[in-house]
């Protein structure tokens, strides 16, 4: 399984923090997070442990968003059907200015 990107980690920590602030019991929160992110329950518990120590939400920068979108576009292009290269859709890699402001 691939490692989570920095942006994904920030999102996961923020979601875990939100669940804890909503008074969700840690075992139930771990189950929900594990199912939502398709990770082990142990990894979900690690996110919850880290989230308990956060004083505020983790910021997600526009640069992280841009990198994640660009990587996903490249992965999609790599996994496109290579049996018919003429029918492969082109993948436009977004530029930093293309992202919406937070």
N, C-alpha and C positions, 0 to 999 in steps of 0.2 A: 504494500500500500504506500502511496506517495505521502511525503511529508506535507503538512499544511503550510501554505504561504504565510508571510507575516500578516497580510491583510485578513486571511482566513482566521489566523490566531486571534487577531484583534476582535473580529466579529464574534468568534466563539467565546472569548473571555467576556465580552460585553453581554452576550446572551446569557451566559452562566451567571453573571453578576445580577442581571435583571431577574432571573428566576429566584435567586437567593433573596433579593430585595422584596420579592412578592411572597416571601415566607414559604417557598416550596421546600419540602423536606429533601435533604441531600440525596437519599437513595432514589426517590421518585424523580428528582431533577436529573440525576445521572442517567436513569433509564430513558427519559425523554430526549436528552441530548445525544445519547449513544444511538438511539433510533433515528433521530433527525439528521445526524451527520455521518451515519454508518461508520462508527468507531467503536472500540471496545468500551465496556462500562468502566474499566480501570482508567482509560484515557479521559473519559468524561469526568471521572472523579478528580483527575489531575487538574482539568480546567476549572472545576468547581473550587478546588483548594487554592488555585492561583487567584481566582475571582474574589474569594473571600478577603484577600489581602489588598485588593484594589481600593483606592480611595475615590477614584473617578473612572469614567469610561475610558477605554483605550481609543485614542484617535486613529482614524483611518485616513491616510493621506491620499490626495488625488494621484500622486505618483504610484502608490501601491495599487490603486484601482487600474491605472493605465498599464502597469506591468502585468497584472493578472489578466486583463483583457487581451493584451498582446500575446501572452504565452498561450492562452486558450485558443486564440486564432491560429497560431502556428501549429498547435497540436491538432486542431481540426483539419488544417491543410495537410499535415503529415499523414493523417489517418483517412484521408479522402480515398475513394475508390480509384486505385491506380490502374485497374484493368482498362479503363476508358479515360485516358488523360484529357482528351478533348472535351469531355463532359464534366470535368471537375469544376465546381464553382470557385470563382476567385474569392479570396478572403482579404478583406480590407483591414489593415492594422490601424487602429485608432491612434490619433495624435493626442498629446496631452491637452490641447485646447478643445478637443471634441467632447470632453467629459463635462457633465453638469456640475455646477458649483454646489458645494455642501451647504 
